[in-house]
Amino acid sequence: MDLLCTTCAYYAYDEDYEEYVCDCQLDEDDYYRIMQGNYKSCPYYRNGDEYMVVRKQI
């Protein structure tokens, strides 16, 4: 798990697995490319910080 996963909007608790998982909807090809490790960071990462916009306004 990448450290950025914990702040990602797609990082959600799955009650069936009883752990946090990536909830981004990927097809098999995308999943394969990510698992190969060709990316330096996740291309699907979305900041889950809801207050980021508010801090920029201050």
C-alpha positions in Angstrom: 0.0 0.0 0.0 1.2 3.4 -0.9 1.2 6.1 1.8 -1.1 8.2 -0.4 -3.7 5.5 -0.3 -4.9 6.5 3.1 -5.7 10.0 1.9 -7.3 8.9 -1.4 -11.0 9.4 -2.0 -11.3 5.8 -3.3 -9.8 4.3 -0.1 -12.8 2.8 1.7 -13.6 0.2 4.4 -15.0 -3.0 3.1 -17.1 -4.8 5.6 -16.9 -8.2 3.8 -13.0 -8.2 3.9 -13.0 -6.2 7.2 -10.2 -4.0 6.0 -9.6 -0.9 3.8 -9.4 -1.4 0.1 -9.2 0.7 -3.1 -12.8 1.2 -4.3 -11.8 2.6 -7.7 -13.6 0.8 -10.5 -10.8 -0.7 -12.7 -11.0 -3.0 -15.6 -8.6 -6.0 -15.8 -6.1 -4.2 -18.1 -5.8 -1.2 -15.7 -5.4 -3.4 -12.7 -2.7 -5.4 -14.4 -0.7 -2.3 -15.3 -0.9 -1.0 -11.8 0.1 -4.4 -10.3 3.2 -4.4 -12.6 4.5 -1.4 -10.8 5.1 0.7 -13.9 3.7 3.8 -12.2 5.6 6.0 -9.7 2.3 7.0 -8.2 -1.3 5.8 -8.7 -2.9 7.5 -11.8 -6.3 7.1 -10.2 -5.5 8.9 -6.9 -8.0 11.6 -5.9 -7.4 13.6 -2.8 -10.1 12.8 -0.3 -9.5 15.9 1.8 -12.9 17.6 1.9 -11.5 20.7 3.5 -8.7 21.4 1.0 -10.9 23.9 -0.9 -11.8 25.7 2.3 -8.1 26.1 3.4 -7.3 27.7 0.0 -10.0 30.3 0.5 -8.5 31.4 3.9 
